[in-house]
């Protein structure tokens, strides 16, 4: 079952760096959020495959919104 990475705070999605099917390692940046002119990288916590990306560049997210699903091998 995939684990979902959620937004920690309200912010704009500045960059989406992964797509469904991509392999990620721990500490891979999957999304970069922007809040108050600061870039906040969102990192994968473990290795796996991206199964879904729930956001697009330019959208605004709130705390708790899903960003990316990753399934462990």
PANURO-373150 format. One line per field, with one value per atom (N, C-alpha, C, O, CB): chain; x, y, z; atom name; residue number from 1. Coordinates in Angstrom, 1 decimal. Last residue first. Glycine has a CB too. Layout:
% residues N
kette A:...
X X:...
Y Y:...
Z Z:...
atom CA:...
nr NUM:...
This chain:
% residues 73
kette A:A:A:A:A:A:A:A:A:A:A:A:A:A:A:A:A:A:A:A:A:A:A:A:A:A:A:A:A:A:A:A:A:A:A:A:A:A:A:A:A:A:A:A:A:A:A:A:A:A:A:A:A:A:A:A:A:A:A:A:A:A:A:A:A:A:A:A:A:A:A:A:A:A:A:A:A:A:A:A:A:A:A:A:A:A:A:A:A:A:A:A:A:A:A:A:A:A:A:A:A:A:A:A:A:A:A:A:A:A:A:A:A:A:A:A:A:A:A:A:A:A:A:A:A:A:A:A:A:A:A:A:A:A:A:A:A:A:A:A:A:A:A:A:A:A:A:A:A:A:A:A:A:A:A:A:A:A:A:A:A:A:A:A:A:A:A:A:A:A:A:A:A:A:A:A:A:A:A:A:A:A:A:A:A:A:A:A:A:A:A:A:A:A:A:A:A:A:A:A:A:A:A:A:A:A:A:A:A:A:A:A:A:A:A:A:A:A:A:A:A:A:A:A:A:A:A:A:A:A:A:A:A:A:A:A:A:A:A:A:A:A:A:A:A:A:A:A:A:A:A:A:A:A:A:A:A:A:A:A:A:A:A:A:A:A:A:A:A:A:A:A:A:A:A:A:A:A:A:A:A:A:A:A:A:A:A:A:A:A:A:A:A:A:A:A:A:A:A:A:A:A:A:A:A:A:A:A:A:A:A:A:A:A:A:A:A:A:A:A:A:A:A:A:A:A:A:A:A:A:A:A:A:A:A:A:A:A:A:A:A:A:A:A:A:A:A:A:A:A:A:A:A:A:A:A:A:A:A:A:A:A:A:A:A
X 9.3:9.4:9.1:9.1:10.8:6.7:8.0:8.0:7.0:8.1:5.3:5.1:6.5:7.3:4.3:4.1:5.3:5.0:4.6:6.6:2.3:2.2:3.5:3.9:0.9:2.3:2.9:2.7:2.8:4.4:0.5:1.4:1.8:1.5:2.6:-2.5:-1.6:-0.8:-1.3:-2.4:-2.7:-3.0:-2.0:-0.8:-3.1:-1.6:-2.3:-2.7:-3.1:-3.5:-2.0:-1.4:-2.2:-3.5:-1.3:-2.8:-3.0:-2.3:-2.0:-4.5:-1.5:-1.9:-2.0:-1.4:-0.9:-2.0:-1.8:-2.3:-3.4:-2.5:-0.1:-1.3:-1.0:0.2:-1.9:2.3:1.5:0.2:-0.4:1.1:2.5:3.2:2.2:1.4:4.3:0.1:0.8:1.5:1.1:-0.2:-0.4:-0.4:0.3:1.0:0.4:-0.2:-1.6:-1.6:-2.6:-2.0:1.1:1.4:0.1:-0.7:2.4:1.6:0.7:1.3:2.0:-0.7:3.8:2.6:1.6:0.7:1.9:7.2:6.1:4.9:5.0:6.5:8.8:8.3:7.2:6.3:7.9:11.5:10.3:10.0:10.8:9.1:13.0:13.1:11.8:11.1:14.3:11.8:12.3:12.4:11.8:11.5:10.9:11.4:12.1:12.9:10.4:11.4:11.0:11.6:12.8:11.3:10.9:11.8:11.0:10.1:13.0:10.5:9.7:10.4:10.6:8.2:12.0:12.0:11.2:11.3:13.4:10.9:10.8:10.8:9.8:9.6:12.0:11.8:11.9:12.8:12.8:10.3:11.3:11.0:9.8:11.3:8.3:9.6:10.7:11.9:10.1:6.2:6.9:8.3:9.2:7.0:6.8:6.0:6.8:7.9:5.6:6.8:7.2:6.3:5.1:7.4:8.1:7.0:7.6:8.8:6.2:9.0:9.5:8.3:7.6:10.7:9.0:8.3:9.0:9.6:6.8:11.1:10.0:9.2:8.7:9.0:14.4:13.4:12.3:12.6:14.0:15.3:15.1:14.1:13.0:14.7:15.5:16.0:16.0:16.6:17.4:15.7:15.5:16.2:17.3:16.1:14.9:15.7:15.4:14.7:17.2:12.5:13.1:13.9:13.6:12.1:11.5:12.1:12.7:13.3:13.1:8.4:9.8:10.2:9.4:10.0:5.7:6.7:8.1:9.0:6.5:4.7:4.3:5.3:5.6:2.8:7.5:6.3:5.9:6.8:6.4:9.1:8.9:7.6:6.7:8.9:9.1:10.4:10.2:11.2:11.5:7.5:7.2:8.4:8.5:5.8:7.8:8.3:7.8:7.8:9.8:5.9:6.9:7.4:7.4:8.0:2.9:3.8:4.7:4.2:3.0:2.6:2.4:3.4:4.5:2.7:1.1:2.2:1.8:0.8:3.5:0.6:0.0:1.1:2.0:-1.1:2.5:2.0:1.3:1.5:3.2:3.2:3.3:2.7:2.4:4.8:1.5:2.1:2.1:1.2:1.3:2.4:1.4:2.2:3.3:0.4:2.8:3.6:2.6:2.1:4.9:1.5:1.3:2.2:2.2:-0.2:2.4:2.4:2.3:2.9:3.7:0.6:1.5:1.3:0.3:1.2:0.8:0.0:0.9:1.8:-1.0
Y -0.9:-2.2:-3.4:-4.5:-2.3:1.4:0.7:-0.6:-1.2:0.4:4.0:2.6:2.0:2.0:1.8:7.2:6.4:5.0:4.8:7.0:10.0:8.7:7.9:7.9:7.9:13.5:12.4:11.1:11.1:12.6:15.3:15.7:14.6:14.6:16.3:16.0:15.0:15.6:16.4:13.8:18.5:18.1:17.1:17.2:19.3:19.4:18.1:17.6:16.5:18.2:22.8:21.8:20.5:20.6:22.3:23.3:23.6:22.5:21.4:23.7:24.7:23.5:24.0:25.1:22.4:26.0:26.3:25.1:24.6:27.6:25.4:25.3:25.6:25.5:23.9:25.5:26.7:26.6:27.6:27.0:22.2:23.4:24.6:24.7:23.6:19.9:20.5:21.8:22.4:20.7:16.9:18.4:18.7:17.9:19.0:14.2:14.8:16.3:16.9:14.6:11.5:12.8:13.6:13.6:13.5:8.0:9.1:10.5:10.6:8.9:6.3:5.8:6.8:6.6:4.8:6.1:7.0:6.4:6.0:8.4:3.5:4.0:5.0:4.8:2.9:3.8:3.2:3.8:4.4:3.4:4.6:4.2:3.6:3.0:3.3:7.3:6.0:5.7:6.4:4.9:9.9:9.3:8.0:7.6:9.2:12.5:11.1:10.6:10.9:10.2:16.0:14.8:13.5:13.4:14.9:19.1:18.0:16.7:16.5:18.0:22.3:21.0:20.0:19.9:20.5:25.4:24.4:23.0:22.6:24.5:28.7:27.4:26.3:26.3:27.1:31.7:30.7:29.4:29.0:30.5:33.6:33.7:32.8:33.0:35.2:32.5:33.7:33.9:34.3:33.7:29.4:30.1:31.3:31.2:29.2:26.8:28.2:28.8:28.8:28.9:23.4:24.4:25.7:25.9:23.9:20.9:22.1:23.0:23.4:22.8:17.4:18.6:19.7:19.5:18.5:15.5:15.2:16.4:16.4:14.1:14.9:15.9:15.6:15.4:17.3:12.0:12.6:13.7:13.5:11.5:10.8:12.2:12.7:13.8:12.3:7.5:8.4:9.7:9.8:7.7:7.5:7.1:7.9:9.0:7.1:6.5:7.5:6.8:5.7:8.5:6.1:5.5:6.6:7.5:4.4:6.9:7.2:6.5:6.3:8.8:6.4:5.4:5.7:4.8:5.4:9.8:8.4:7.4:7.6:8.1:12.0:11.6:10.2:9.4:11.7:14.8:13.4:13.2:14.0:12.5:17.5:16.9:15.4:14.8:17.1:20.4:19.0:18.2:18.4:18.5:23.6:22.6:21.2:20.9:22.6:25.0:25.7:24.8:25.1:26.3:25.3:24.3:25.0:25.4:23.1:27.4:27.2:26.1:26.0:28.5:26.5:27.0:26.9:26.2:26.3:25.5:26.1:26.7:27.4:27.1:22.6:23.9:24.4:23.8:24.9:20.0:20.4:21.8:22.1:20.4:17.9:19.2:19.5:19.2:20.3:14.4:15.5:16.8:16.8:15.2:11.4:12.5:13.7:14.0:12.8:8.2:9.6:10.6:10.6:10.0:5.0:6.0:7.3:7.6:5.9:2.2:3.4:4.3:4.3:4.2:-1.2:0.0:1.2:1.3:0.0
Z -2.2:-3.0:-2.2:-2.7:-3.6:-1.3:-1.0:-1.8:-2.1:0.5:-3.1:-2.7:-2.5:-3.4:-3.7:-2.6:-2.9:-2.3:-1.2:-2.3:-3.8:-3.2:-3.6:-4.8:-3.6:-3.0:-3.8:-3.0:-1.8:-4.1:-1.6:-2.7:-3.6:-4.8:-2.1:0.1:-0.4:-1.6:-2.4:-0.9:2.7:1.4:0.8:1.1:0.4:5.1:5.1:3.7:3.6:6.0:4.5:5.4:5.4:5.5:6.8:1.0:2.5:3.3:2.7:2.8:-2.0:-1.2:0.3:0.6:-1.2:-5.2:-3.8:-3.0:-3.3:-3.4:-8.3:-7.4:-6.0:-5.6:-7.5:-9.6:-9.6:-8.7:-8.4:-10.9:-10.7:-10.5:-10.6:-11.5:-11.5:-9.2:-10.4:-10.0:-9.0:-11.5:-7.3:-7.4:-8.8:-9.4:-6.3:-6.9:-6.7:-6.9:-6.9:-5.3:-8.4:-8.1:-8.0:-9.0:-9.1:-7.6:-8.0:-7.6:-6.5:-7.4:-7.2:-7.8:-8.2:-9.1:-6.8:-7.2:-7.2:-7.9:-9.0:-7.9:-5.4:-6.7:-6.5:-5.7:-7.6:-3.0:-3.6:-4.9:-5.6:-2.7:0.1:-1.3:-1.8:-1.0:-1.5:2.2:2.0:0.5:-0.3:2.7:2.2:3.5:3.3:4.1:4.5:0.0:0.2:1.4:1.7:-1.1:0.8:0.6:0.8:1.6:1.5:-0.3:0.3:-0.1:-1.3:-0.1:0.2:-0.5:0.4:1.6:-0.7:-0.1:0.9:0.2:-0.4:1.9:-0.6:-1.2:-0.1:0.7:-2.3:0.3:0.6:-0.1:-0.2:2.2:-0.1:-0.9:-0.5:-0.8:-0.8:1.4:1.8:1.2:1.9:3.4:0.0:1.0:1.5:1.9:2.1:-2.2:-2.0:-1.1:-1.3:-3.3:-2.5:-2.2:-2.0:-1.7:-0.9:-4.6:-4.0:-3.8:-4.7:-4.8:-4.4:-4.7:-4.0:-2.9:-4.3:-4.0:-4.9:-5.3:-6.4:-4.2:-3.3:-3.4:-4.4:-5.6:-3.7:-1.5:-2.9:-2.8:-2.2:-3.9:0.9:0.8:-0.6:-0.9:1.4:-0.4:0.8:0.5:0.0:2.1:-3.9:-2.8:-1.6:-1.8:-3.1:-6.4:-5.5:-4.4:-4.1:-4.9:-9.8:-8.6:-7.7:-8.3:-8.9:-11.4:-11.1:-9.8:-8.9:-10.9:-11.6:-12.2:-11.9:-12.0:-13.6:-11.9:-11.6:-12.4:-13.5:-12.0:-11.4:-12.1:-11.7:-11.2:-13.6:-9.7:-10.0:-10.8:-10.8:-8.7:-9.1:-9.7:-10.0:-10.4:-8.7:-9.4:-9.2:-9.9:-11.1:-9.7:-7.9:-8.8:-8.4:-7.2:-8.9:-6.3:-7.2:-8.3:-9.5:-6.4:-4.9:-5.5:-6.6:-7.6:-6.1:-2.1:-3.6:-4.0:-3.5:-4.4:1.1:0.2:-1.2:-1.6:0.5:4.4:3.2:2.4:2.9:3.6:5.4:5.5:4.3:3.2:5.9:4.7:6.1:6.4:7.6:6.5:2.5:2.7:4.2:4.9:2.0:2.5:2.6:2.8:3.3:3.7:0.9:1.4:1.4:0.3:0.6:1.5:1.0:1.7:2.9:1.0:0.6:1.6:0.9:-0.1:2.5:-0.9:-1.0:0.3:0.9:-2.2:0.0:0.0:0.0:0.8:1.2
atom N:CA:C:O:CB:N:CA:C:O:CB:N:CA:C:O:CB:N:CA:C:O:CB:N:CA:C:O:CB:N:CA:C:O:CB:N:CA:C:O:CB:N:CA:C:O:CB:N:CA:C:O:CB:N:CA:C:O:CB:N:CA:C:O:CB:N:CA:C:O:CB:N:CA:C:O:CB:N:CA:C:O:CB:N:CA:C:O:CB:N:CA:C:O:CB:N:CA:C:O:CB:N:CA:C:O:CB:N:CA:C:O:CB:N:CA:C:O:CB:N:CA:C:O:CB:N:CA:C:O:CB:N:CA:C:O:CB:N:CA:C:O:CB:N:CA:C:O:CB:N:CA:C:O:CB:N:CA:C:O:CB:N:CA:C:O:CB:N:CA:C:O:CB:N:CA:C:O:CB:N:CA:C:O:CB:N:CA:C:O:CB:N:CA:C:O:CB:N:CA:C:O:CB:N:CA:C:O:CB:N:CA:C:O:CB:N:CA:C:O:CB:N:CA:C:O:CB:N:CA:C:O:CB:N:CA:C:O:CB:N:CA:C:O:CB:N:CA:C:O:CB:N:CA:C:O:CB:N:CA:C:O:CB:N:CA:C:O:CB:N:CA:C:O:CB:N:CA:C:O:CB:N:CA:C:O:CB:N:CA:C:O:CB:N:CA:C:O:CB:N:CA:C:O:CB:N:CA:C:O:CB:N:CA:C:O:CB:N:CA:C:O:CB:N:CA:C:O:CB:N:CA:C:O:CB:N:CA:C:O:CB:N:CA:C:O:CB:N:CA:C:O:CB:N:CA:C:O:CB:N:CA:C:O:CB:N:CA:C:O:CB:N:CA:C:O:CB:N:CA:C:O:CB:N:CA:C:O:CB:N:CA:C:O:CB:N:CA:C:O:CB:N:CA:C:O:CB:N:CA:C:O:CB:N:CA:C:O:CB:N:CA:C:O:CB:N:CA:C:O:CB:N:CA:C:O:CB
nr 73:73:73:73:73:72:72:72:72:72:71:71:71:71:71:70:70:70:70:70:69:69:69:69:69:68:68:68:68:68:67:67:67:67:67:66:66:66:66:66:65:65:65:65:65:64:64:64:64:64:63:63:63:63:63:62:62:62:62:62:61:61:61:61:61:60:60:60:60:60:59:59:59:59:59:58:58:58:58:58:57:57:57:57:57:56:56:56:56:56:55:55:55:55:55:54:54:54:54:54:53:53:53:53:53:52:52:52:52:52:51:51:51:51:51:50:50:50:50:50:49:49:49:49:49:48:48:48:48:48:47:47:47:47:47:46:46:46:46:46:45:45:45:45:45:44:44:44:44:44:43:43:43:43:43:42:42:42:42:42:41:41:41:41:41:40:40:40:40:40:39:39:39:39:39:38:38:38:38:38:37:37:37:37:37:36:36:36:36:36:35:35:35:35:35:34:34:34:34:34:33:33:33:33:33:32:32:32:32:32:31:31:31:31:31:30:30:30:30:30:29:29:29:29:29:28:28:28:28:28:27:27:27:27:27:26:26:26:26:26:25:25:25:25:25:24:24:24:24:24:23:23:23:23:23:22:22:22:22:22:21:21:21:21:21:20:20:20:20:20:19:19:19:19:19:18:18:18:18:18:17:17:17:17:17:16:16:16:16:16:15:15:15:15:15:14:14:14:14:14:13:13:13:13:13:12:12:12:12:12:11:11:11:11:11:10:10:10:10:10:9:9:9:9:9:8:8:8:8:8:7:7:7:7:7:6:6:6:6:6:5:5:5:5:5:4:4:4:4:4:3:3:3:3:3:2:2:2:2:2:1:1:1:1:1
